[in-house]
Amino acid sequence: MGYVNFGFVFSFNGKMQYPSSPDNPSNYTGRGQAVKPFPIRILTVGKNRSSGVKLIVDEYLEKLKRFCPVEDVRIKSNPKNARDEKAQVEHEDATVISLIKPSDWTVMLDERGSDISSQQMASLIADAAITGASGMVFCIGGPYGHGRQLRKRADVIIRLSSLVLNHEIALVVLVEQLYRAWTILKGQKCHH
């Protein structure tokens, strides 16, 4: 699957930038645009969630459901109890790939991905909605990251922080940013 231009461009240093100005969110032209309720699925490889993380994630998923259908799928880390890290990643990778439809627009979250702002996340969602994809899938990897199949399948690779985040923290940040992106798309006020 090819990469799609979703409202910002890649510079030579690999960072995504808005053509107008990456530092000036007021130049973002998508505010209040008519974006259909585009289905989002979040695939997270990891162990059972702590009660605090579950509480926060559930709160943001409920908020997100006002804007779009959203599904949170937890994938068991190391499903075949492999002792080798590479084998573990391959097994997790196969499970993730089996849950992605051919028509899904796939976003892989990876520490080596491109930085994006909240406004760029909104643009990514808006532009993915007009690609003809049936939905968007965000993939959060397990303790050893993502496998080769997902890296090939991903339409875009982003990171949520220059820090390495465990899957629970990455999920919290992702759902909050998805909610923030939808408030931007709908022209609503979001807390600062």
QUIWO-V920350 format. One record per residue. N is the residue number from 1. RES is the residue in three letters. NEAR is the number of other ideal C-beta (glycine too) atoms within 8 Angstrom. Layout:
# QUIWO-V920350
n	res	near
N	RES	NEAR
N	RES	NEAR
This chain:
# QUIWO-V920350
n	res	near
1	MET	4
2	GLY	4
3	TYR	5
4	VAL	10
5	ASN	6
6	PHE	10
7	GLY	10
8	PHE	12
9	VAL	8
10	PHE	8
11	SER	8
12	PHE	3
13	ASN	4
14	GLY	6
15	LYS	8
16	MET	12
17	GLN	9
18	TYR	13
19	PRO	5
20	SER	7
21	SER	6
22	PRO	9
23	ASP	3
24	ASN	7
25	PRO	7
26	SER	4
27	ASN	8
28	TYR	12
29	THR	6
30	GLY	12
31	ARG	8
32	GLY	6
33	GLN	8
34	ALA	3
35	VAL	10
36	LYS	5
37	PRO	6
38	PHE	11
39	PRO	11
40	ILE	15
41	ARG	14
42	ILE	14
43	LEU	13
44	THR	12
45	VAL	13
46	GLY	13
47	LYS	5
48	ASN	4
49	ARG	11
50	SER	7
51	SER	6
52	GLY	6
53	VAL	12
54	LYS	9
55	LEU	8
56	ILE	10
57	VAL	13
58	ASP	8
59	GLU	8
60	TYR	13
61	LEU	11
62	GLU	7
63	LYS	8
64	LEU	14
65	LYS	9
66	ARG	4
67	PHE	9
68	CYS	10
69	PRO	7
70	VAL	12
71	GLU	8
72	ASP	9
73	VAL	9
74	ARG	8
75	ILE	14
76	LYS	8
77	SER	11
78	ASN	10
79	PRO	9
80	LYS	7
81	ASN	5
82	ALA	9
83	ARG	4
84	ASP	6
85	GLU	6
86	LYS	6
87	ALA	10
88	GLN	14
89	VAL	13
90	GLU	10
91	HIS	12
92	GLU	16
93	ASP	13
94	ALA	10
95	THR	12
96	VAL	16
97	ILE	10
98	SER	6
99	LEU	10
100	ILE	12
101	LYS	6
102	PRO	4
103	SER	7
104	ASP	12
105	TRP	11
106	THR	14
107	VAL	14
108	MET	14
109	LEU	14
110	ASP	11
111	GLU	7
112	ARG	5
113	GLY	11
114	SER	11
115	ASP	9
116	ILE	9
117	SER	8
118	SER	10
119	GLN	10
120	GLN	13
121	MET	13
122	ALA	15
123	SER	14
124	LEU	15
125	ILE	16
126	ALA	14
127	ASP	12
128	ALA	14
129	ALA	11
130	ILE	6
131	THR	8
132	GLY	4
133	ALA	10
134	SER	6
135	GLY	12
136	MET	15
137	VAL	14
138	PHE	12
139	CYS	14
140	ILE	13
141	GLY	13
142	GLY	13
143	PRO	7
144	TYR	7
145	GLY	9
146	HIS	11
147	GLY	12
148	ARG	6
149	GLN	10
150	LEU	15
151	ARG	10
152	LYS	6
153	ARG	9
154	ALA	11
155	ASP	10
156	VAL	13
157	ILE	12
158	ILE	14
159	ARG	12
160	LEU	9
161	SER	6
162	SER	4
163	LEU	4
164	VAL	4
165	LEU	10
166	ASN	8
167	HIS	13
168	GLU	10
169	ILE	9
170	ALA	13
171	LEU	14
172	VAL	12
173	VAL	11
174	LEU	13
175	VAL	14
176	GLU	9
177	GLN	11
178	LEU	15
179	TYR	12
180	ARG	12
181	ALA	13
182	TRP	13
183	THR	10
184	ILE	15
185	LEU	15
186	LYS	9
187	GLY	6
188	GLN	6
189	LYS	4
190	CYS	7
191	HIS	3
192	HIS	2
